[in-house]
Amino acid sequence: MDRISFDTGVSSQVQSDVESIASRLESLIAERDQQVSAALSDFQMDGADAEYQQVESRWRNASHEVKNIITLIRQTMAENDQTATSTQSRTRSAIANIG
């Protein structure tokens, strides 16, 4: 028989771990963006600067996708907890109303 269970303590720990990783990723992205901005403020080389701008454009697109994924993960974890809590409450209520 399969059993479905939800441990709020484990969920909380996982969310804390994921939040730590996500925050670090966001911090690294922001630091890199600042460093690149400073480096490019006076960078000019015939042809190379335009090519590098294309590379940076791809990087920015990728970093925005990472940020969007992080946001989605945060939302999903919060919704998962809400769903589990609501389900547990409804289950308790249904059991209390038996017989």
NUFI-164785 format. One record per atom (N, C-alpha, C): chain; residue number from 1; x negated, y, z negated; atom name. Coordinates in steps of 0.05 Angstrom, whole numbers, always signed. Example, Ala and Ser with C-alpha at 12.3 -4.5 7.8 and 13.67 -1.06 7.14 Angstrom:
BEGIN
<mol = A seq = 1 east = -264 north = -114 up = -156 atom = N> .
<mol = A seq = 1 east = -246 north = -90 up = -156 atom = CA> .
<mol = A seq = 1 east = -264 north = -66 up = -156 atom = C> .
<mol = A seq = 2 east = -257 north = -45 up = -142 atom = N> .
<mol = A seq = 2 east = -273 north = -21 up = -143 atom = CA> .
<mol = A seq = 2 east = -258 north = +1 up = -157 atom = C> .
This chain:
BEGIN
<mol = A seq = 1 east = -17 north = -24 up = +0 atom = N> .
<mol = A seq = 1 east = +0 north = +0 up = +0 atom = CA> .
<mol = A seq = 1 east = -18 north = +25 up = +0 atom = C> .
<mol = A seq = 2 east = -13 north = +43 up = +18 atom = N> .
<mol = A seq = 2 east = -28 north = +68 up = +19 atom = CA> .
<mol = A seq = 2 east = -17 north = +87 up = -2 atom = C> .
<mol = A seq = 3 east = -35 north = +103 up = -13 atom = N> .
<mol = A seq = 3 east = -27 north = +122 up = -33 atom = CA> .
<mol = A seq = 3 east = -37 north = +150 up = -24 atom = C> .
<mol = A seq = 4 east = -19 north = +169 up = -25 atom = N> .
<mol = A seq = 4 east = -26 north = +196 up = -19 atom = CA> .
<mol = A seq = 4 east = -28 north = +211 up = -45 atom = C> .
<mol = A seq = 5 east = -51 north = +224 up = -49 atom = N> .
<mol = A seq = 5 east = -54 north = +240 up = -74 atom = CA> .
<mol = A seq = 5 east = -69 north = +265 up = -67 atom = C> .
<mol = A seq = 6 east = -67 north = +284 up = -86 atom = N> .
<mol = A seq = 6 east = -80 north = +310 up = -82 atom = CA> .
<mol = A seq = 6 east = -91 north = +318 up = -109 atom = C> .
<mol = A seq = 7 east = -117 north = +323 up = -110 atom = N> .
<mol = A seq = 7 east = -130 north = +331 up = -135 atom = CA> .
<mol = A seq = 7 east = -137 north = +360 up = -133 atom = C> .
<mol = A seq = 8 east = -124 north = +376 up = -148 atom = N> .
<mol = A seq = 8 east = -129 north = +405 up = -147 atom = CA> .
<mol = A seq = 8 east = -157 north = +413 up = -156 atom = C> .
<mol = A seq = 9 east = -168 north = +397 up = -174 atom = N> .
<mol = A seq = 9 east = -196 north = +402 up = -182 atom = CA> .
<mol = A seq = 9 east = -216 north = +398 up = -160 atom = C> .
<mol = A seq = 10 east = -212 north = +376 up = -145 atom = N> .
<mol = A seq = 10 east = -229 north = +370 up = -122 atom = CA> .
<mol = A seq = 10 east = -225 north = +392 up = -101 atom = C> .
<mol = A seq = 11 east = -200 north = +398 up = -96 atom = N> .
<mol = A seq = 11 east = -195 north = +419 up = -76 atom = CA> .
<mol = A seq = 11 east = -208 north = +445 up = -83 atom = C> .
<mol = A seq = 12 east = -206 north = +452 up = -108 atom = N> .
<mol = A seq = 12 east = -219 north = +477 up = -117 atom = CA> .
<mol = A seq = 12 east = -249 north = +477 up = -113 atom = C> .
<mol = A seq = 13 east = -261 north = +454 up = -119 atom = N> .
<mol = A seq = 13 east = -290 north = +451 up = -116 atom = CA> .
<mol = A seq = 13 east = -298 north = +453 up = -87 atom = C> .
<mol = A seq = 14 east = -283 north = +439 up = -70 atom = N> .
<mol = A seq = 14 east = -289 north = +440 up = -41 atom = CA> .
<mol = A seq = 14 east = -286 north = +468 up = -31 atom = C> .
<mol = A seq = 15 east = -264 north = +482 up = -39 atom = N> .
<mol = A seq = 15 east = -261 north = +510 up = -30 atom = CA> .
<mol = A seq = 15 east = -283 north = +528 up = -39 atom = C> .
<mol = A seq = 16 east = -293 north = +523 up = -63 atom = N> .
<mol = A seq = 16 east = -315 north = +539 up = -74 atom = CA> .
<mol = A seq = 16 east = -341 north = +534 up = -57 atom = C> .
<mol = A seq = 17 east = -345 north = +508 up = -51 atom = N> .
<mol = A seq = 17 east = -369 north = +501 up = -35 atom = CA> .
<mol = A seq = 17 east = -367 north = +513 up = -7 atom = C> .
<mol = A seq = 18 east = -344 north = +511 up = +6 atom = N> .
<mol = A seq = 18 east = -340 north = +521 up = +33 atom = CA> .
<mol = A seq = 18 east = -342 north = +552 up = +32 atom = C> .
<mol = A seq = 19 east = -331 north = +565 up = +12 atom = N> .
<mol = A seq = 19 east = -333 north = +594 up = +10 atom = CA> .
<mol = A seq = 19 east = -362 north = +603 up = +7 atom = C> .
<mol = A seq = 20 east = -377 north = +588 up = -8 atom = N> .
<mol = A seq = 20 east = -406 north = +595 up = -11 atom = CA> .
<mol = A seq = 20 east = -420 north = +593 up = +16 atom = C> .
<mol = A seq = 21 east = -415 north = +572 up = +31 atom = N> .
<mol = A seq = 21 east = -428 north = +569 up = +57 atom = CA> .
<mol = A seq = 21 east = -418 north = +590 up = +76 atom = C> .
<mol = A seq = 22 east = -392 north = +595 up = +77 atom = N> .
<mol = A seq = 22 east = -380 north = +615 up = +95 atom = CA> .
<mol = A seq = 22 east = -391 north = +642 up = +89 atom = C> .
<mol = A seq = 23 east = -393 north = +649 up = +64 atom = N> .
<mol = A seq = 23 east = -403 north = +676 up = +56 atom = CA> .
<mol = A seq = 23 east = -432 north = +679 up = +65 atom = C> .
<mol = A seq = 24 east = -447 north = +658 up = +62 atom = N> .
<mol = A seq = 24 east = -476 north = +659 up = +70 atom = CA> .
<mol = A seq = 24 east = -478 north = +662 up = +101 atom = C> .
<mol = A seq = 25 east = -461 north = +648 up = +115 atom = N> .
<mol = A seq = 25 east = -461 north = +651 up = +145 atom = CA> .
<mol = A seq = 25 east = -454 north = +679 up = +153 atom = C> .
<mol = A seq = 26 east = -433 north = +690 up = +140 atom = N> .
<mol = A seq = 26 east = -425 north = +717 up = +146 atom = CA> .
<mol = A seq = 26 east = -447 north = +737 up = +140 atom = C> .
<mol = A seq = 27 east = -461 north = +733 up = +118 atom = N> .
<mol = A seq = 27 east = -483 north = +750 up = +110 atom = CA> .
<mol = A seq = 27 east = -506 north = +749 up = +130 atom = C> .
<mol = A seq = 28 east = -513 north = +725 up = +138 atom = N> .
<mol = A seq = 28 east = -534 north = +722 up = +158 atom = CA> .
<mol = A seq = 28 east = -527 north = +735 up = +184 atom = C> .
<mol = A seq = 29 east = -502 north = +732 up = +193 atom = N> .
<mol = A seq = 29 east = -494 north = +744 up = +218 atom = CA> .
<mol = A seq = 29 east = -496 north = +775 up = +215 atom = C> .
<mol = A seq = 30 east = -487 north = +786 up = +193 atom = N> .
<mol = A seq = 30 east = -488 north = +815 up = +189 atom = CA> .
<mol = A seq = 30 east = -517 north = +825 up = +188 atom = C> .
<mol = A seq = 31 east = -534 north = +810 up = +174 atom = N> .
<mol = A seq = 31 east = -563 north = +818 up = +173 atom = CA> .
<mol = A seq = 31 east = -575 north = +818 up = +200 atom = C> .
<mol = A seq = 32 east = -570 north = +797 up = +216 atom = N> .
<mol = A seq = 32 east = -581 north = +795 up = +242 atom = CA> .
<mol = A seq = 32 east = -571 north = +817 up = +260 atom = C> .
<mol = A seq = 33 east = -546 north = +823 up = +259 atom = N> .
<mol = A seq = 33 east = -535 north = +845 up = +275 atom = CA> .
<mol = A seq = 33 east = -548 north = +871 up = +268 atom = C> .
<mol = A seq = 34 east = -553 north = +876 up = +243 atom = N> .
<mol = A seq = 34 east = -567 north = +901 up = +235 atom = CA> .
<mol = A seq = 34 east = -596 north = +902 up = +245 atom = C> .
<mol = A seq = 35 east = -610 north = +879 up = +243 atom = N> .
<mol = A seq = 35 east = -637 north = +878 up = +252 atom = CA> .
<mol = A seq = 35 east = -639 north = +882 up = +283 atom = C> .
<mol = A seq = 36 east = -621 north = +869 up = +297 atom = N> .
<mol = A seq = 36 east = -621 north = +872 up = +326 atom = CA> .
<mol = A seq = 36 east = -615 north = +900 up = +334 atom = C> .
<mol = A seq = 37 east = -595 north = +912 up = +321 atom = N> .
<mol = A seq = 37 east = -588 north = +940 up = +327 atom = CA> .
<mol = A seq = 37 east = -611 north = +959 up = +323 atom = C> .
<mol = A seq = 38 east = -626 north = +955 up = +301 atom = N> .
<mol = A seq = 38 east = -650 north = +971 up = +296 atom = CA> .
<mol = A seq = 38 east = -671 north = +967 up = +317 atom = C> .
<mol = A seq = 39 east = -675 north = +942 up = +324 atom = N> .
<mol = A seq = 39 east = -696 north = +935 up = +344 atom = CA> .
<mol = A seq = 39 east = -689 north = +946 up = +371 atom = C> .
<mol = A seq = 40 east = -664 north = +945 up = +378 atom = N> .
<mol = A seq = 40 east = -656 north = +954 up = +405 atom = CA> .
<mol = A seq = 40 east = -652 north = +984 up = +407 atom = C> .
<mol = A seq = 41 east = -653 north = +998 up = +385 atom = N> .
<mol = A seq = 41 east = -649 north = +1027 up = +386 atom = CA> .
<mol = A seq = 41 east = -670 north = +1041 up = +402 atom = C> .
<mol = A seq = 42 east = -694 north = +1029 up = +403 atom = N> .
<mol = A seq = 42 east = -715 north = +1042 up = +419 atom = CA> .
<mol = A seq = 42 east = -729 north = +1023 up = +439 atom = C> .
<mol = A seq = 43 east = -715 north = +1001 up = +445 atom = N> .
<mol = A seq = 43 east = -726 north = +981 up = +463 atom = CA> .
<mol = A seq = 43 east = -718 north = +988 up = +492 atom = C> .
<mol = A seq = 44 east = -739 north = +988 up = +509 atom = N> .
<mol = A seq = 44 east = -733 north = +992 up = +537 atom = CA> .
<mol = A seq = 44 east = -755 north = +979 up = +553 atom = C> .
<mol = A seq = 45 east = -748 north = +962 up = +572 atom = N> .
<mol = A seq = 45 east = -767 north = +949 up = +589 atom = CA> .
<mol = A seq = 45 east = -752 north = +944 up = +615 atom = C> .
<mol = A seq = 46 east = -763 north = +952 up = +637 atom = N> .
<mol = A seq = 46 east = -750 north = +950 up = +663 atom = CA> .
<mol = A seq = 46 east = -739 north = +922 up = +667 atom = C> .
<mol = A seq = 47 east = -713 north = +920 up = +669 atom = N> .
<mol = A seq = 47 east = -700 north = +894 up = +674 atom = CA> .
<mol = A seq = 47 east = -695 north = +877 up = +649 atom = C> .
<mol = A seq = 48 east = -715 north = +876 up = +632 atom = N> .
<mol = A seq = 48 east = -713 north = +858 up = +609 atom = CA> .
<mol = A seq = 48 east = -693 north = +868 up = +589 atom = C> .
<mol = A seq = 49 east = -690 north = +894 up = +586 atom = N> .
<mol = A seq = 49 east = -671 north = +904 up = +566 atom = CA> .
<mol = A seq = 49 east = -642 north = +897 up = +575 atom = C> .
<mol = A seq = 50 east = -636 north = +898 up = +600 atom = N> .
<mol = A seq = 50 east = -609 north = +891 up = +610 atom = CA> .
<mol = A seq = 50 east = -604 north = +861 up = +606 atom = C> .
<mol = A seq = 51 east = -625 north = +845 up = +611 atom = N> .
<mol = A seq = 51 east = -622 north = +816 up = +607 atom = CA> .
<mol = A seq = 51 east = -617 north = +810 up = +578 atom = C> .
<mol = A seq = 52 east = -632 north = +824 up = +561 atom = N> .
<mol = A seq = 52 east = -629 north = +819 up = +532 atom = CA> .
<mol = A seq = 52 east = -602 north = +828 up = +523 atom = C> .
<mol = A seq = 53 east = -591 north = +849 up = +534 atom = N> .
<mol = A seq = 53 east = -564 north = +857 up = +527 atom = CA> .
<mol = A seq = 53 east = -543 north = +835 up = +533 atom = C> .
<mol = A seq = 54 east = -548 north = +821 up = +555 atom = N> .
<mol = A seq = 54 east = -530 north = +799 up = +562 atom = CA> .
<mol = A seq = 54 east = -532 north = +776 up = +541 atom = C> .
<mol = A seq = 55 east = -557 north = +771 up = +532 atom = N> .
<mol = A seq = 55 east = -561 north = +751 up = +512 atom = CA> .
<mol = A seq = 55 east = -547 north = +759 up = +486 atom = C> .
<mol = A seq = 56 east = -550 north = +784 up = +479 atom = N> .
<mol = A seq = 56 east = -537 north = +795 up = +455 atom = CA> .
<mol = A seq = 56 east = -506 north = +794 up = +457 atom = C> .
<mol = A seq = 57 east = -496 north = +799 up = +481 atom = N> .
<mol = A seq = 57 east = -468 north = +797 up = +485 atom = CA> .
<mol = A seq = 57 east = -458 north = +769 up = +480 atom = C> .
<mol = A seq = 58 east = -472 north = +749 up = +490 atom = N> .
<mol = A seq = 58 east = -465 north = +721 up = +484 atom = CA> .
<mol = A seq = 58 east = -467 north = +715 up = +455 atom = C> .
<mol = A seq = 59 east = -487 north = +725 up = +442 atom = N> .
<mol = A seq = 59 east = -491 north = +721 up = +413 atom = CA> .
<mol = A seq = 59 east = -467 north = +733 up = +398 atom = C> .
<mol = A seq = 60 east = -459 north = +758 up = +404 atom = N> .
<mol = A seq = 60 east = -437 north = +771 up = +391 atom = CA> .
<mol = A seq = 60 east = -411 north = +755 up = +395 atom = C> .
<mol = A seq = 61 east = -407 north = +745 up = +419 atom = N> .
<mol = A seq = 61 east = -383 north = +728 up = +424 atom = CA> .
<mol = A seq = 61 east = -383 north = +703 up = +407 atom = C> .
<mol = A seq = 62 east = -406 north = +690 up = +405 atom = N> .
<mol = A seq = 62 east = -409 north = +666 up = +389 atom = CA> .
<mol = A seq = 62 east = -405 north = +673 up = +359 atom = C> .
<mol = A seq = 63 east = -417 north = +695 up = +350 atom = N> .
<mol = A seq = 63 east = -414 north = +702 up = +321 atom = CA> .
<mol = A seq = 63 east = -385 north = +709 up = +315 atom = C> .
<mol = A seq = 64 east = -371 north = +721 up = +333 atom = N> .
<mol = A seq = 64 east = -342 north = +727 up = +329 atom = CA> .
<mol = A seq = 64 east = -326 north = +701 up = +327 atom = C> .
<mol = A seq = 65 east = -333 north = +682 up = +343 atom = N> .
<mol = A seq = 65 east = -320 north = +656 up = +342 atom = CA> .
<mol = A seq = 65 east = -325 north = +642 up = +315 atom = C> .
<mol = A seq = 66 east = -350 north = +644 up = +306 atom = N> .
<mol = A seq = 66 east = -356 north = +632 up = +280 atom = CA> .
<mol = A seq = 66 east = -340 north = +645 up = +258 atom = C> .
<mol = A seq = 67 east = -338 north = +672 up = +259 atom = N> .
<mol = A seq = 67 east = -322 north = +687 up = +239 atom = CA> .
<mol = A seq = 67 east = -292 north = +679 up = +241 atom = C> .
<mol = A seq = 68 east = -282 north = +675 up = +265 atom = N> .
<mol = A seq = 68 east = -254 north = +666 up = +268 atom = CA> .
<mol = A seq = 68 east = -250 north = +639 up = +257 atom = C> .
<mol = A seq = 69 east = -269 north = +621 up = +261 atom = N> .
<mol = A seq = 69 east = -267 north = +594 up = +250 atom = CA> .
<mol = A seq = 69 east = -268 north = +595 up = +220 atom = C> .
<mol = A seq = 70 east = -285 north = +611 up = +208 atom = N> .
<mol = A seq = 70 east = -286 north = +614 up = +179 atom = CA> .
<mol = A seq = 70 east = -259 north = +624 up = +168 atom = C> .
<mol = A seq = 71 east = -248 north = +644 up = +181 atom = N> .
<mol = A seq = 71 east = -221 north = +654 up = +173 atom = CA> .
<mol = A seq = 71 east = -200 north = +632 up = +174 atom = C> .
<mol = A seq = 72 east = -201 north = +616 up = +196 atom = N> .
<mol = A seq = 72 east = -182 north = +594 up = +199 atom = CA> .
<mol = A seq = 72 east = -185 north = +573 up = +177 atom = C> .
<mol = A seq = 73 east = -210 north = +567 up = +170 atom = N> .
<mol = A seq = 73 east = -216 north = +547 up = +149 atom = CA> .
<mol = A seq = 73 east = -205 north = +557 up = +123 atom = C> .
<mol = A seq = 74 east = -210 north = +583 up = +116 atom = N> .
<mol = A seq = 74 east = -200 north = +594 up = +91 atom = CA> .
<mol = A seq = 74 east = -169 north = +593 up = +90 atom = C> .
<mol = A seq = 75 east = -156 north = +601 up = +112 atom = N> .
<mol = A seq = 75 east = -127 north = +600 up = +113 atom = CA> .
<mol = A seq = 75 east = -116 north = +572 up = +110 atom = C> .
<mol = A seq = 76 east = -129 north = +553 up = +124 atom = N> .
<mol = A seq = 76 east = -120 north = +525 up = +123 atom = CA> .
<mol = A seq = 76 east = -122 north = +514 up = +95 atom = C> .
<mol = A seq = 77 east = -145 north = +519 up = +81 atom = N> .
<mol = A seq = 77 east = -148 north = +509 up = +54 atom = CA> .
<mol = A seq = 77 east = -127 north = +521 up = +35 atom = C> .
<mol = A seq = 78 east = -122 north = +546 up = +38 atom = N> .
<mol = A seq = 78 east = -102 north = +559 up = +21 atom = CA> .
<mol = A seq = 78 east = -74 north = +548 up = +26 atom = C> .
<mol = A seq = 79 east = -67 north = +544 up = +51 atom = N> .
<mol = A seq = 79 east = -41 north = +533 up = +58 atom = CA> .
<mol = A seq = 79 east = -39 north = +504 up = +49 atom = C> .
<mol = A seq = 80 east = -61 north = +489 up = +50 atom = N> .
<mol = A seq = 80 east = -61 north = +461 up = +41 atom = CA> .
<mol = A seq = 80 east = -55 north = +460 up = +11 atom = C> .
<mol = A seq = 81 east = -67 north = +477 up = -4 atom = N> .
<mol = A seq = 81 east = -61 north = +478 up = -33 atom = CA> .
<mol = A seq = 81 east = -32 north = +485 up = -38 atom = C> .
<mol = A seq = 82 east = -22 north = +505 up = -23 atom = N> .
<mol = A seq = 82 east = +6 north = +513 up = -27 atom = CA> .
<mol = A seq = 82 east = +25 north = +490 up = -20 atom = C> .
<mol = A seq = 83 east = +19 north = +476 up = +2 atom = N> .
<mol = A seq = 83 east = +36 north = +454 up = +10 atom = CA> .
<mol = A seq = 83 east = +35 north = +431 up = -11 atom = C> .
<mol = A seq = 84 east = +11 north = +425 up = -21 atom = N> .
<mol = A seq = 84 east = +9 north = +404 up = -41 atom = CA> .
<mol = A seq = 84 east = +23 north = +411 up = -67 atom = C> .
<mol = A seq = 85 east = +20 north = +436 up = -75 atom = N> .
<mol = A seq = 85 east = +34 north = +445 up = -100 atom = CA> .
<mol = A seq = 85 east = +64 north = +444 up = -97 atom = C> .
<mol = A seq = 86 east = +74 north = +453 up = -74 atom = N> .
<mol = A seq = 86 east = +102 north = +453 up = -69 atom = CA> .
<mol = A seq = 86 east = +113 north = +424 up = -67 atom = C> .
<mol = A seq = 87 east = +98 north = +407 up = -55 atom = N> .
<mol = A seq = 87 east = +106 north = +379 up = -52 atom = CA> .
<mol = A seq = 87 east = +107 north = +365 up = -79 atom = C> .
<mol = A seq = 88 east = +87 north = +371 up = -96 atom = N> .
<mol = A seq = 88 east = +86 north = +359 up = -123 atom = CA> .
<mol = A seq = 88 east = +110 north = +369 up = -139 atom = C> .
<mol = A seq = 89 east = +117 north = +394 up = -137 atom = N> .
<mol = A seq = 89 east = +139 north = +405 up = -151 atom = CA> .
<mol = A seq = 89 east = +166 north = +393 up = -142 atom = C> .
<mol = A seq = 90 east = +169 north = +390 up = -116 atom = N> .
<mol = A seq = 90 east = +194 north = +378 up = -105 atom = CA> .
<mol = A seq = 90 east = +195 north = +349 up = -113 atom = C> .
<mol = A seq = 91 east = +173 north = +335 up = -114 atom = N> .
<mol = A seq = 91 east = +173 north = +307 up = -122 atom = CA> .
<mol = A seq = 91 east = +181 north = +304 up = -151 atom = C> .
<mol = A seq = 92 east = +169 north = +321 up = -168 atom = N> .
<mol = A seq = 92 east = +177 north = +320 up = -197 atom = CA> .
<mol = A seq = 92 east = +207 north = +325 up = -200 atom = C> .
<mol = A seq = 93 east = +217 north = +344 up = -185 atom = N> .
<mol = A seq = 93 east = +245 north = +351 up = -187 atom = CA> .
<mol = A seq = 93 east = +262 north = +327 up = -178 atom = C> .
<mol = A seq = 94 east = +255 north = +315 up = -156 atom = N> .
<mol = A seq = 94 east = +270 north = +292 up = -145 atom = CA> .
<mol = A seq = 94 east = +269 north = +269 up = -165 atom = C> .
<mol = A seq = 95 east = +247 north = +264 up = -177 atom = N> .
<mol = A seq = 95 east = +244 north = +242 up = -197 atom = CA> .
<mol = A seq = 95 east = +262 north = +248 up = -221 atom = C> .
<mol = A seq = 96 east = +261 north = +273 up = -230 atom = N> .
<mol = A seq = 96 east = +278 north = +281 up = -253 atom = CA> .
<mol = A seq = 96 east = +307 north = +278 up = -248 atom = C> .
<mol = A seq = 97 east = +315 north = +280 up = -223 atom = N> .
<mol = A seq = 97 east = +344 north = +278 up = -216 atom = CA> .
<mol = A seq = 97 east = +353 north = +249 up = -210 atom = C> .
<mol = A seq = 98 east = +335 north = +230 up = -211 atom = N> .
<mol = A seq = 98 east = +342 north = +202 up = -206 atom = CA> .
<mol = A seq = 98 east = +358 north = +192 up = -230 atom = C> .
<mol = A seq = 99 east = +380 north = +179 up = -225 atom = N> .
<mol = A seq = 99 east = +396 north = +165 up = -245 atom = CA> .
<mol = A seq = 99 east = +409 north = +181 up = -265 atom = C> .
